[in-house]
Amino acid sequence: MVITISFFYYLYLLVLLFFLVYSLFNIYHLIRFGFLSLVNVLMIILYIILSAAFIIFSFQLLLAIDWQQPLLQIDGLKNLFNQLSLP
């Protein structure tokens, strides 16, 4: 059995999901409880634009990676443990 580096990709997606949920929570609170002012609206728009830019930039960096590269091959470890076991 081979574990590929796609493990880190799924971990990244999990962190990204947490970030998106947390951002929606924060934006909701800014809209619901914040003052209705131009500064508040501009800060929300700026936050959304910068967040989207960083997410798009990170996805562009991740496109260059071959996610099928093996990270850990468990078959070799199983053979090693079989050789070390006492008869």
C-alpha positions, 0 to 999 in steps of 0.5 A, spaced: 500 500 500 502 506 498 500 513 501 501 519 496 502 526 498 495 527 496 494 526 503 497 534 504 492 536 499 486 533 503 489 536 509 489 543 505 482 543 503 480 541 510 484 547 513 481 551 507 474 549 509 475 551 516 477 558 513 471 559 509 466 557 515 470 562 519 470 567 514 463 567 513 461 567 521 466 573 521 462 577 515 455 575 518 457 578 524 460 584 521 454 585 517 449 584 523 452 587 528 457 592 525 455 599 524 452 601 517 458 605 514 462 606 508 468 603 512 465 597 514 462 595 507 469 597 504 473 592 509 468 587 508 469 587 500 477 588 501 477 582 506 473 578 501 477 580 495 484 579 499 482 572 501 479 570 494 486 572 491 490 568 496 486 562 495 486 563 488 494 564 488 495 558 493 491 553 488 495 556 482 501 554 486 498 547 488 497 545 480 504 544 479 505 539 484 504 531 482 500 529 487 501 521 485 508 521 488 509 516 493 510 519 500 510 512 504 510 505 502 507 500 507 509 494 503 516 495 505 515 496 512 511 490 513 516 486 509 521 489 514 517 487 520 516 480 518 524 479 517 525 482 524 520 477 527 523 471 531 521 464 528 
